[in-house]
Amino acid sequence: YALEISGDSMKPAYRDGDVIIVSPGSPIRRGDRVVVKTKDGEVTVKELKRRTAKVIELQSLNPAHKDRVIDAKNVEWIARIVWASQ
């Protein structure tokens, strides 16, 4: 999938308007940059800090934005970012 970045939580790696390519089939490891879509429709781009059976912990590259913890049951899908156009 190709997605356009909106916001600055991942600055300096990704800026508002950058296009990223995500691969839903690629394996995901701690430290990967990922896109997460929740069951309520929220889409967020973060770095995967930790993933357990119960929660997904995400962190922003921009220190002005807080880290996130999302219940695994509320995640519709998660995909690794494999490319970015800047």
BAFIZA-784586 format. One record per atom (N, C-alpha, C): residue number from 1; residue in three letters; atom name; x, y, z. Coordinates in nm, 3 decimals. Layout:
N
(rec NUM; ALA; CA; (X; Y; Z))
...
***
This chain:
86
(rec 1; TYR; N; (0.083; -0.118; 0.000))
(rec 1; TYR; CA; (0.000; 0.000; 0.000))
(rec 1; TYR; C; (0.088; 0.125; 0.000))
(rec 2; ALA; N; (0.041; 0.228; -0.066))
(rec 2; ALA; CA; (0.106; 0.359; -0.061))
(rec 2; ALA; C; (0.019; 0.450; 0.025))
(rec 3; LEU; N; (0.081; 0.519; 0.120))
(rec 3; LEU; CA; (0.010; 0.609; 0.209))
(rec 3; LEU; C; (0.085; 0.742; 0.215))
(rec 4; GLU; N; (0.011; 0.849; 0.240))
(rec 4; GLU; CA; (0.074; 0.980; 0.255))
(rec 4; GLU; C; (0.078; 1.018; 0.402))
(rec 5; ILE; N; (0.194; 1.063; 0.448))
(rec 5; ILE; CA; (0.212; 1.103; 0.587))
(rec 5; ILE; C; (0.138; 1.234; 0.613))
(rec 6; SER; N; (0.069; 1.238; 0.726))
(rec 6; SER; CA; (0.001; 1.359; 0.770))
(rec 6; SER; C; (0.042; 1.382; 0.915))
(rec 7; GLY; N; (0.109; 1.494; 0.942))
(rec 7; GLY; CA; (0.154; 1.523; 1.077))
(rec 7; GLY; C; (0.305; 1.514; 1.090))
(rec 8; ASP; N; (0.353; 1.534; 1.213))
(rec 8; ASP; CA; (0.498; 1.541; 1.234))
(rec 8; ASP; C; (0.550; 1.450; 1.344))
(rec 9; SER; N; (0.473; 1.348; 1.384))
(rec 9; SER; CA; (0.516; 1.264; 1.495))
(rec 9; SER; C; (0.638; 1.179; 1.462))
(rec 10; MET; N; (0.669; 1.163; 1.333))
(rec 10; MET; CA; (0.784; 1.081; 1.293))
(rec 10; MET; C; (0.897; 1.165; 1.232))
(rec 11; LYS; N; (0.892; 1.297; 1.254))
(rec 11; LYS; CA; (1.004; 1.380; 1.210))
(rec 11; LYS; C; (1.127; 1.341; 1.287))
(rec 12; PRO; N; (1.243; 1.340; 1.233))
(rec 12; PRO; CA; (1.282; 1.387; 1.101))
(rec 12; PRO; C; (1.275; 1.280; 0.992))
(rec 13; ALA; N; (1.243; 1.154; 1.025))
(rec 13; ALA; CA; (1.244; 1.048; 0.924))
(rec 13; ALA; C; (1.137; 1.071; 0.818))
(rec 14; TYR; N; (1.015; 1.102; 0.861))
(rec 14; TYR; CA; (0.905; 1.125; 0.768))
(rec 14; TYR; C; (0.842; 1.259; 0.798))
(rec 15; ARG; N; (0.821; 1.335; 0.692))
(rec 15; ARG; CA; (0.761; 1.467; 0.706))
(rec 15; ARG; C; (0.620; 1.467; 0.650))
(rec 16; ASP; N; (0.542; 1.565; 0.690))
(rec 16; ASP; CA; (0.406; 1.582; 0.639))
(rec 16; ASP; C; (0.410; 1.586; 0.486))
(rec 17; GLY; N; (0.334; 1.499; 0.421))
(rec 17; GLY; CA; (0.330; 1.495; 0.274))
(rec 17; GLY; C; (0.417; 1.386; 0.212))
(rec 18; ASP; N; (0.510; 1.328; 0.288))
(rec 18; ASP; CA; (0.591; 1.218; 0.234))
(rec 18; ASP; C; (0.500; 1.099; 0.201))
(rec 19; VAL; N; (0.540; 1.020; 0.102))
(rec 19; VAL; CA; (0.467; 0.899; 0.065))
(rec 19; VAL; C; (0.546; 0.779; 0.113))
(rec 20; ILE; N; (0.477; 0.686; 0.179))
(rec 20; ILE; CA; (0.541; 0.563; 0.227))
(rec 20; ILE; C; (0.475; 0.442; 0.161))
(rec 21; ILE; N; (0.552; 0.335; 0.149))
(rec 21; ILE; CA; (0.500; 0.208; 0.101))
(rec 21; ILE; C; (0.506; 0.110; 0.218))
(rec 22; VAL; N; (0.392; 0.044; 0.246))
(rec 22; VAL; CA; (0.387; -0.053; 0.354))
(rec 22; VAL; C; (0.361; -0.192; 0.297))
(rec 23; SER; N; (0.415; -0.292; 0.364))
(rec 23; SER; CA; (0.401; -0.430; 0.321))
(rec 23; SER; C; (0.333; -0.512; 0.430))
(rec 24; PRO; N; (0.202; -0.537; 0.415))
(rec 24; PRO; CA; (0.130; -0.612; 0.518))
(rec 24; PRO; C; (0.183; -0.755; 0.538))
(rec 25; GLY; N; (0.245; -0.813; 0.436))
(rec 25; GLY; CA; (0.293; -0.949; 0.448))
(rec 25; GLY; C; (0.434; -0.963; 0.503))
(rec 26; SER; N; (0.505; -0.853; 0.520))
(rec 26; SER; CA; (0.642; -0.859; 0.571))
(rec 26; SER; C; (0.644; -0.883; 0.721))
(rec 27; PRO; N; (0.739; -0.965; 0.768))
(rec 27; PRO; CA; (0.751; -0.985; 0.913))
(rec 27; PRO; C; (0.787; -0.855; 0.983))
(rec 28; ILE; N; (0.739; -0.841; 1.107))
(rec 28; ILE; CA; (0.762; -0.719; 1.184))
(rec 28; ILE; C; (0.843; -0.754; 1.308))
(rec 29; ARG; N; (0.949; -0.672; 1.329))
(rec 29; ARG; CA; (1.034; -0.691; 1.447))
(rec 29; ARG; C; (1.043; -0.561; 1.526))
(rec 30; ARG; N; (1.085; -0.572; 1.649))
(rec 30; ARG; CA; (1.106; -0.454; 1.732))
(rec 30; ARG; C; (1.203; -0.360; 1.660))
(rec 31; GLY; N; (1.171; -0.232; 1.661))
(rec 31; GLY; CA; (1.255; -0.132; 1.595))
(rec 31; GLY; C; (1.210; -0.098; 1.454))
(rec 32; ASP; N; (1.121; -0.179; 1.396))
(rec 32; ASP; CA; (1.069; -0.149; 1.262))
(rec 32; ASP; C; (0.974; -0.030; 1.269))
(rec 33; ARG; N; (0.970; 0.046; 1.162))
(rec 33; ARG; CA; (0.871; 0.153; 1.149))
(rec 33; ARG; C; (0.747; 0.090; 1.087))
(rec 34; VAL; N; (0.633; 0.117; 1.150))
(rec 34; VAL; CA; (0.510; 0.048; 1.111))
(rec 34; VAL; C; (0.393; 0.145; 1.099))
(rec 35; VAL; N; (0.289; 0.099; 1.029))
(rec 35; VAL; CA; (0.160; 0.166; 1.025))
(rec 35; VAL; C; (0.063; 0.074; 1.096))
(rec 36; VAL; N; (-0.014; 0.131; 1.189))
(rec 36; VAL; CA; (-0.114; 0.054; 1.262))
(rec 36; VAL; C; (-0.251; 0.116; 1.238))
(rec 37; LYS; N; (-0.347; 0.031; 1.202))
(rec 37; LYS; CA; (-0.486; 0.076; 1.190))
(rec 37; LYS; C; (-0.566; 0.009; 1.300))
(rec 38; THR; N; (-0.636; 0.092; 1.379))
(rec 38; THR; CA; (-0.717; 0.038; 1.487))
(rec 38; THR; C; (-0.857; 0.007; 1.436))
(rec 39; LYS; N; (-0.930; -0.069; 1.512))
(rec 39; LYS; CA; (-1.066; -0.107; 1.472))
(rec 39; LYS; C; (-1.162; 0.012; 1.469))
(rec 40; ASP; N; (-1.127; 0.123; 1.536))
(rec 40; ASP; CA; (-1.211; 0.242; 1.529))
(rec 40; ASP; C; (-1.170; 0.335; 1.414))
(rec 41; GLY; N; (-1.076; 0.289; 1.329))
(rec 41; GLY; CA; (-1.042; 0.363; 1.208))
(rec 41; GLY; C; (-0.920; 0.454; 1.216))
(rec 42; GLU; N; (-0.859; 0.465; 1.333))
(rec 42; GLU; CA; (-0.739; 0.549; 1.347))
(rec 42; GLU; C; (-0.621; 0.481; 1.279))
(rec 43; VAL; N; (-0.543; 0.559; 1.203))
(rec 43; VAL; CA; (-0.422; 0.509; 1.139))
(rec 43; VAL; C; (-0.305; 0.590; 1.194))
(rec 44; THR; N; (-0.202; 0.520; 1.243))
(rec 44; THR; CA; (-0.087; 0.588; 1.302))
(rec 44; THR; C; (0.043; 0.527; 1.251))
(rec 45; VAL; N; (0.144; 0.610; 1.238))
(rec 45; VAL; CA; (0.277; 0.567; 1.194))
(rec 45; VAL; C; (0.371; 0.588; 1.312))
(rec 46; LYS; N; (0.437; 0.480; 1.353))
(rec 46; LYS; CA; (0.529; 0.486; 1.468))
(rec 46; LYS; C; (0.637; 0.381; 1.450))
(rec 47; GLU; N; (0.728; 0.378; 1.546))
(rec 47; GLU; CA; (0.829; 0.273; 1.552))
(rec 47; GLU; C; (0.782; 0.168; 1.654))
(rec 48; LEU; N; (0.792; 0.042; 1.617))
(rec 48; LEU; CA; (0.748; -0.065; 1.707))
(rec 48; LEU; C; (0.849; -0.081; 1.820))
(rec 49; LYS; N; (0.803; -0.054; 1.941))
(rec 49; LYS; CA; (0.888; -0.064; 2.059))
(rec 49; LYS; C; (0.880; -0.205; 2.118))
(rec 50; ARG; N; (0.758; -0.259; 2.124))
(rec 50; ARG; CA; (0.737; -0.392; 2.182))
(rec 50; ARG; C; (0.601; -0.444; 2.138))
(rec 51; ARG; N; (0.592; -0.574; 2.116))
(rec 51; ARG; CA; (0.465; -0.636; 2.077))
(rec 51; ARG; C; (0.447; -0.765; 2.157))
(rec 52; THR; N; (0.335; -0.772; 2.230))
(rec 52; THR; CA; (0.302; -0.893; 2.305))
(rec 52; THR; C; (0.165; -0.942; 2.258))
(rec 53; ALA; N; (0.117; -1.048; 2.316))
(rec 53; ALA; CA; (-0.016; -1.099; 2.281))
(rec 53; ALA; C; (-0.126; -1.001; 2.324))
(rec 54; LYS; N; (-0.096; -0.915; 2.421))
(rec 54; LYS; CA; (-0.198; -0.825; 2.474))
(rec 54; LYS; C; (-0.188; -0.681; 2.425))
(rec 55; VAL; N; (-0.065; -0.631; 2.403))
(rec 55; VAL; CA; (-0.049; -0.489; 2.366))
(rec 55; VAL; C; (0.057; -0.471; 2.258))
(rec 56; ILE; N; (0.045; -0.357; 2.191))
(rec 56; ILE; CA; (0.148; -0.312; 2.098))
(rec 56; ILE; C; (0.196; -0.177; 2.150))
(rec 57; GLU; N; (0.326; -0.168; 2.176))
(rec 57; GLU; CA; (0.385; -0.043; 2.225))
(rec 57; GLU; C; (0.456; 0.025; 2.109))
(rec 58; LEU; N; (0.421; 0.152; 2.088))
(rec 58; LEU; CA; (0.475; 0.229; 1.976))
(rec 58; LEU; C; (0.542; 0.355; 2.027))
(rec 59; GLN; N; (0.646; 0.399; 1.956))
(rec 59; GLN; CA; (0.711; 0.523; 1.994))
(rec 59; GLN; C; (0.728; 0.613; 1.873))
(rec 60; SER; N; (0.720; 0.743; 1.898))
(rec 60; SER; CA; (0.742; 0.844; 1.795))
(rec 60; SER; C; (0.890; 0.875; 1.787))
(rec 61; LEU; N; (0.935; 0.917; 1.671))
(rec 61; LEU; CA; (1.073; 0.964; 1.659))
(rec 61; LEU; C; (1.083; 1.107; 1.709))
(rec 62; ASN; N; (0.976; 1.183; 1.694))
(rec 62; ASN; CA; (0.971; 1.322; 1.738))
(rec 62; ASN; C; (0.942; 1.323; 1.889))
(rec 63; PRO; N; (1.035; 1.374; 1.972))
(rec 63; PRO; CA; (1.016; 1.371; 2.117))
(rec 63; PRO; C; (0.897; 1.457; 2.166))
(rec 64; ALA; N; (0.842; 1.541; 2.080))
(rec 64; ALA; CA; (0.727; 1.622; 2.118))
(rec 64; ALA; C; (0.598; 1.539; 2.121))
(rec 65; HIS; N; (0.603; 1.417; 2.070))
(rec 65; HIS; CA; (0.486; 1.330; 2.068))
(rec 65; HIS; C; (0.506; 1.213; 2.164))
(rec 66; LYS; N; (0.399; 1.177; 2.234))
(rec 66; LYS; CA; (0.405; 1.070; 2.333))
(rec 66; LYS; C; (0.407; 0.933; 2.267))
(rec 67; ASP; N; (0.466; 0.836; 2.338))
(rec 67; ASP; CA; (0.459; 0.697; 2.296))
(rec 67; ASP; C; (0.315; 0.649; 2.312))
(rec 68; ARG; N; (0.281; 0.543; 2.241))
(rec 68; ARG; CA; (0.143; 0.489; 2.245))
(rec 68; ARG; C; (0.145; 0.343; 2.286))
(rec 69; VAL; N; (0.044; 0.302; 2.358))
(rec 69; VAL; CA; (0.020; 0.161; 2.389))
(rec 69; VAL; C; (-0.122; 0.131; 2.343))
(rec 70; ILE; N; (-0.134; 0.033; 2.254))
(rec 70; ILE; CA; (-0.264; -0.003; 2.197))
(rec 70; ILE; C; (-0.292; -0.148; 2.233))
(rec 71; ASP; N; (-0.413; -0.176; 2.281))
(rec 71; ASP; CA; (-0.453; -0.314; 2.308))
(rec 71; ASP; C; (-0.452; -0.392; 2.177))
(rec 72; ALA; N; (-0.390; -0.509; 2.179))
(rec 72; ALA; CA; (-0.380; -0.591; 2.057))
(rec 72; ALA; C; (-0.518; -0.624; 2.001))
(rec 73; LYS; N; (-0.617; -0.640; 2.086))
(rec 73; LYS; CA; (-0.752; -0.673; 2.039))
(rec 73; LYS; C; (-0.816; -0.557; 1.961))
(rec 74; ASN; N; (-0.763; -0.435; 1.976))
(rec 74; ASN; CA; (-0.816; -0.319; 1.906))
(rec 74; ASN; C; (-0.744; -0.289; 1.775))
(rec 75; VAL; N; (-0.647; -0.372; 1.738))
(rec 75; VAL; CA; (-0.571; -0.350; 1.615))
(rec 75; VAL; C; (-0.636; -0.425; 1.500))
(rec 76; GLU; N; (-0.672; -0.351; 1.395))
(rec 76; GLU; CA; (-0.728; -0.414; 1.276))
(rec 76; GLU; C; (-0.617; -0.475; 1.192))
(rec 77; TRP; N; (-0.508; -0.396; 1.170))
(rec 77; TRP; CA; (-0.390; -0.449; 1.102))
(rec 77; TRP; C; (-0.268; -0.366; 1.136))
(rec 78; ILE; N; (-0.152; -0.428; 1.113))
(rec 78; ILE; CA; (-0.023; -0.362; 1.131))
(rec 78; ILE; C; (0.064; -0.403; 1.014))
(rec 79; ALA; N; (0.136; -0.306; 0.957))
(rec 79; ALA; CA; (0.220; -0.333; 0.840))
(rec 79; ALA; C; (0.352; -0.258; 0.851))
(rec 80; ARG; N; (0.458; -0.322; 0.806))
(rec 80; ARG; CA; (0.592; -0.262; 0.811))
(rec 80; ARG; C; (0.611; -0.165; 0.695))
(rec 81; ILE; N; (0.675; -0.052; 0.724))
(rec 81; ILE; CA; (0.710; 0.044; 0.619))
(rec 81; ILE; C; (0.835; -0.007; 0.550))
(rec 82; VAL; N; (0.828; -0.022; 0.418))
(rec 82; VAL; CA; (0.941; -0.076; 0.344))
(rec 82; VAL; C; (1.009; 0.029; 0.254))
(rec 83; TRP; N; (0.946; 0.145; 0.235))
(rec 83; TRP; CA; (1.004; 0.247; 0.148))
(rec 83; TRP; C; (0.937; 0.381; 0.174))
(rec 84; ALA; N; (1.011; 0.490; 0.156))
(rec 84; ALA; CA; (0.956; 0.624; 0.172))
(rec 84; ALA; C; (1.010; 0.716; 0.064))
(rec 85; SER; N; (0.922; 0.799; 0.009))
(rec 85; SER; CA; (0.961; 0.900; -0.090))
(rec 85; SER; C; (0.967; 1.034; -0.019))
(rec 86; GLN; N; (1.086; 1.095; -0.020))
(rec 86; GLN; CA; (1.102; 1.222; 0.051))
(rec 86; GLN; C; (1.150; 1.331; -0.040))
***
